[in-house]
């Protein structure tokens, strides 16, 4: 008779489900401990690290740290920061897209496009059917396993440069 949880053959002929767990380690079945257990361990580890980090702090030091964190608005980070350089479409593609969408089967995006749509659609730089709106939509929201890129990752200026680079007029 198969186990009700994993459908593995059970060694016992009949086990009442009300008095016996569905999956039992006695019969070689997994009873959890997978992702949930790993998350619990991670939370416990993070809590221990945070506690150990604060263990050496006196209340005065702790309040100083908190007041420093509160009094560090974004203006301090922006004061000394250099402005982000303006990139060309080629540079944006090389930084953000080429890892997955350059030519070759060792680039996952190109490989997937070749498998699902055909070889002529594999390399984005060689395509002539892409519109600026489509590129913008896919880059911002993602598609299938491709993640979306926020305006922090690719600014509007960089998006415009990227779409100008990829959109080919015939």
Buried (B, 14 or more C-beta within 10 A) or exposed (E): EEBEEEEEEBEEEEBEEEEEEEBBEEBEBEEEEEEEEEEEEEEEEEEEEEEEEEEEEEEEEEEEEEEEEEEEEEEEEEEEEEEEEEBEBEBBBEBBBBEBBBEEEEBEBBBBBBEEEEEEBBBBBEBEEBEBEBBBEBBBEEEEEBEEBEEEBBBEEBBBBBBEBBBEEE
